[in-house]
Amino acid sequence: DAANFVWVPVPREPSRRPVPEELSRDTLSNVPDASTDAQQMLDALAWAPGPFAVTCEREPDAPYDTLARYPSPTPTVEGHNEMVTMEWYAPRPRSGRDVTAPAVLVLHESGRQMLVARIFARSLRAAGLHAFVMHMPGYGKRPRQTGHPEVTAMLPRVRQAMSDARRAFDAIRVLPGVNPKAIGIMGISLGGFVTPVSASLDGCFTNVFVVVAGGELHSMVTRSKGEAAAARAALVGAEI
């Protein structure tokens, strides 16, 4: 009798191919501000520049090409999100050679899946640019430890995200194929609030793009009722 065979694929443990480690150094410069309030904010966001390593790995079937990691320059007391993660979408070579191209750091929206940021990243890659989606603290491969944090716990994470994004410039500039003289930053929604601060620390990014950020946030927090009022009460006295 004829026999019927059904091929059943046996799942294998996905292998990760390492990419050589790159070494970088902070180029953060101290740009003084005439405003006392602004200078206090700059001092709170700054850190002592030094050397750091950028490690990369390839993940099978991932929508991005490489996962890049580097240490956060401003660790928090939580102690579990100190390695910054970036999804690297590299442009495809058209002539069999590696592509040297500008890069854009993309700071995602508040959605857990970071769908909009990833759409932009893929579009930038298709246009021939390197795109990097940085996972901000509490997102992606830097998850929260438990549930939704208190509002006061959110502030150190926002501060950390701002410094992480600034150090991302120095992490990106040493990666192969990146034009270090053409690195921009783009923030979407939540990322749009982080982007202006990160970009204004010393003006290292060549271009700055802020997308759908605003919405009268200050008025909403200071004047609204309900959840916004509760958040306002929690923010009183909190320090970033």
VENRA-V424847 format. One line per field, one symbol per residue. ss: DSSP state (A for helix, B for strand, O for the rest). phi: phi as a letter, one per 30 degrees, with the letter a starting at -180 (. if undefined). burial: 1 if it has 24 or more other ideal C-beta (glycine too) atoms within 12 Angstrom, else 0. Layout:
BEGIN
ss = ???
phi = ???
burial = ???
END
This chain:
BEGIN
ss = OOOOOOOOOOOOOOOBBBBBBBBBBOOOOOOOOOOAAAAAAAAAAOOOOOBBBBBBBBBOOOOOOBBBBBBOOOOOOOOOOOBBBBBBBOOOOOOOOOOOBBBBBBBOOOOOOOAAAAAAAAAAAAOOOBBBBBBOOBOOOOBOOOOOOOAAAAAAAAAAAAAAAAAAAAAAOOOOOBBBBBBBBBBBOAAAAAAAAAAAOOOOOOOBBBBOOOOOAAAAAAAOOOAAAAAAAAAOOOOO
phi = .dccccdcdcdcddcccdcedccbbdcecdcdbdddddddddddcdbddadacccbacceiddcdbccbadddbecddibbdcdcbdcccdddcbicdccbdbbdccddddddhdddddddddddddjcdbbcdddejbhdbdddbhdddeddddddddddddedddeeddddcddicddcbbcbbbcheddddeededceaidddbbbcbhbkihedddddbdcidddddddddeidcd
burial = 000000000000000000000101011100000000000001001110000101111000000111111111110100001011111111100000001011111111110001011101110110001111111111111100000000101111111111111111111111111101001111111111111111101101100111101000000000000000001000000001
END
